[in-house]
Amino acid sequence: MKSRHEMIAFARETLGLLPSVDVAFIPFSGRGSERGYFRLKWTGEYSAILMHYNPGRIENTYFADIASFLREIEIPVPDIIRHDATECLILMQDLGDTDLCSLRREPWEIRKAHYRRTLAVAHRLHSFSAQLFPSSRVQLTEPFGPALYQWERDYFKNHFLRHLCGIEMEPEPRQTLELELTRLSGRLESNKRSLVHRDLQSQNVLICKGAPFLIDFQGMRFGTPFYDLGSLLCDPYASFSETEREELLYYYYDLSKQNLDWDSFRNAFWEASVQRLLQALGAYAFLGLTKGLENYLIHVPAGLRNLGIAAQNAGSFPRLRELCAKCERTLAR
C-alpha cells in the first residue's frame, strides 16, 4: 500500500496543485475487492476520488480501460482523470455519496424513478453488440460459463454453508443439491449473452444530479443479462414489495423487446437471481469471517430470505428451499 504522502503527491502532480494548497485525505470504509478508496478535497469546493488497487486481483487492472470503453458507448461512469498502472493508482471524478442504497427509505415513487433510469442504463449495456466489443484494447475477466457457475456455488457451499452456518450436508442431499444447481447453470448458459456489470447492486449505482452512474464495474464480462437484473432487483441491501419488484422487472421487459413471453422472462429472472444470491451469500460469509469485514454479515438474513423467495418463484429447487429453511433456523439460534 502506498503511503498517504505518496498518494497525495500523485494527486497534486496530476491536478497541478501547489504545495501551499491544503489537501484533505479522507479514506472510505473497506470494500471487498482489494482496493482502497480516498476522497481528496481542496480549496473548499473541489474534490476527486483516488483509488489504490492490488494488481494481484487481476480484474482491478482492467478498471480504467473498461471505464473509458463504457463512456464511449454512453454508459455513465466516473471520468478517469489519470491512471498510473505502475503505481496502481487511479484518480477519478467525485460523484458524491448518494447511491441507490442510501435512498432505500425514500417514497416508492422517488425510488421507482431512479431504478427505472438505472434499468435503462443496464439495458443499454446489455444491448451492446458482442461483435463490436474492442477486445484488442479492453480486457475482461472470463465470461460466465460452467466453470464460473461451479465456482460460485462452491463459494456458497464452502463459505456460507460450512463456515457461517456450520452445515455439513450428507451425501444424498448434497448430490441432489448439486444436480439442481448444475441444471440451473445449464439453463443460464442457454440464455442470450451480453455484457453484464456482474455486481449491479444498489451500492454500485451512484445518483448524481438525478442521473445514475455505475461504479465497481471492473468485473464486467459476458453472460446472461438476467444476472444483472437479479443483482439489482433481489439486492439484499435494498427491499421491494412483490408488486414493486414486478413493476420494475416488467419495465425492463418492455424495454428489451425480448423474444421470450412474460412468464418465460420472469422465470429466467428468478433462476438467475438464485445463482446471483448464492454468490452474494458466499461473499458475505467470506468477507465477514475471513476478511474481518463484519458489516457484510448484517446483510445475510436479507440475502437468505431473498434466496428462498427466488428459489420458490423459480419453482425447480426443492432441495435448495429446504436448505434455506435449515440455514434460517441455524442462524436464528
Salt bridges, closest charged atoms under 4 A:
GLU13 OE2 - ARG82 NH1 3.98
GLU59 OE2 - ARG57 NE 3.59
GLU59 OE1 - ARG221 NH2 3.90
GLU72 OE1 - ARG137 NH2 2.73
ASP79 OD1 - ARG71 NE 2.69
ASP84 OD2 - ARG82 NH2 3.75
GLU87 OE1 - LYS2 NZ 2.19
ASP94 OD2 - ARG39 NE 2.72
ASP97 OD1 - ARG39 NH2 2.91
GLU109 OE1 - LYS112 NZ 3.38
GLU152 OE2 - ARG198 NH2 2.58
ASP154 OD1 - LYS157 NZ 3.63
GLU168 OE2 - ARG162 NE 2.94
GLU172 OE1 - ARG319 NH2 3.13
GLU178 OE2 - ARG153 NE 2.93
GLU178 OE1 - LYS157 NZ 2.49
GLU189 OE2 - ARG193 NH1 3.40
ASP199 OD1 - ARG276 NH2 2.65
ASP216 OD2 - ARG31 NH2 2.44
ASP216 OD1 - ARG35 NH1 2.95
ASP228 OD2 - HIS126 NE2 2.84
GLU246 OE2 - ARG266 NE 2.66
GLU247 OE2 - LYS112 NZ 2.99
GLU271 OE2 - ARG187 NE 2.78
GLU322 OE1 - ARG319 NH1 2.99
